[in-house]
């Protein structure tokens, strides 16, 4: 098979890139090692920046988002005895929207099916060849047949463990592992708050989030090697009620439908381009979820890359030549913000560190400039 762009990885980044290129008349083929059902069911991020929402609307993907998304003006920051609301709209003129990554993926898969663009799911032994000259990708399809696709460009949207990242021989890795993890919980219960609560507590960080008016999402700071079997539903609700507790407020409980332990780390690989191979999303960078940047950063990558590849196919190489440097400026900004939020809100040292964290929290909620800086980063930099 011959195509213009082979996209390895059919998560939101790969699907969106294919969609954006298709709108410009550029052909692409998607390769994905998992089944469509698995990809569609992956529970990941749920917070969309203003720029992400605007982009999805502008390319015909806003109908369900506008009907079912939950627009939030800001977040709550909390520590024992105090809870403060930061209004992003008042501070920077931008809101954020709760709309799960699963829903974004569904919308993209429906759009792809309507457009009739080819995709190979359950692909194994995916291997990239000759990416600096005449790229081609070989793989074994779901029926066990060996296949080859020749292309002008290969884009790796296949995450940290995919073959694309390791196909860049000159890559440099920057990484930080955090000494804690999140116990993530999905529950069939209406949210107990109008917007997200980020809570510092002596027992560890906690977050109250949501996925819909009927489904809530919670996180608890735990040890990286935490045994999830030790966390009964009762223990989870007790810990959440303690860490999120606030005068005059009550945590509603309900059936827990999913729980998992999420490791926390920062990872950046440079460069994000090698010849005719480009990286986007988790193949190039991973951030702790505290700043809600993972999915939004992937969207920013593919928005930039789709414009660059479109210009390149039309004879202008300037944007593709600048892609890695341009993308990495945003990557490091979002990596810093995610590190800052994570460091401020998680217990990870002694009581001296705890007092520094509380000082930073007080500064953040009392200073207009400090609040504005948080709001500007959280609501999202312009795409």
Buried (B, 14 or more C-beta within 10 A) or exposed (E): EEBBBBBBBBBBBBBBBBBBBBBEEBBBBBBBBBEBEEBBEEBBBBBBBBBBBBBBEEBEBBEBBEEBBBBBBBBBBBBBEBBBBBBBBEBBEBBBBBBBBBBBBBBBBEBBEEEEBBBBBBBEEBEBBBBEEEBBBEBBBEEEEEBEBBBBBBBBBBBBEBBBBBBBEEBEEEEEEBEBBBBBBBBEBEBBBEBBBBBBBEEBBBBBBBBBEEBBBBBBBBEBEBEEEEBEBEEBBEBBBBBBBBEEEEBEBBEBEEBEBBEBBBBBBBBBBBBBBBBBBBBBBBBBBBBBBBBBBBBBBBBBBBBBBBBBBEEEEEBBEEBBEBBBEBBBBBBBBBBBBBBBBBBBEEEEEBEEBBEBBBEBBEEEEBBBBBBBBBBBBEB
